[in-house]
Amino acid sequence: MQFLHVGVPTQERLPETTYIEAAGVHVTDPSAHPLCFEYVRFEHDSVLHESLRRGPHVAYQVEDIQAALAGEEKILNAPMEVMPGVTVAFLVKDGVNLEYIQLG
């Protein structure tokens, strides 16, 4: 796994966001933030789990999302393709919201 960013929920409409239609969220570019923060604003009908609206998540790139999720008991959102070639899943591990991202 490789660390990518920390997702921070917000209700503020920030400039330069990207809308991820499949998830119903607007996100900033974490590579543009000095601490790799990705601010996430949720649409009212977002398919992402409610706990992601209430607290941050830590995102990691994984080579095989199915293998990374094997044996995990607290999956919040099953793998979904949010953009062409980008699959994500959310889970809770050791009390922390995590996002696993598979590219390609």
Helices and strands as residue ranges (DSSP letters): E 2-9, E 18-20, E 25-27, G 30-32, E 37-42, H 51-54, E 57-61, H 65-69, E 75-83, E 86-93, E 96-103
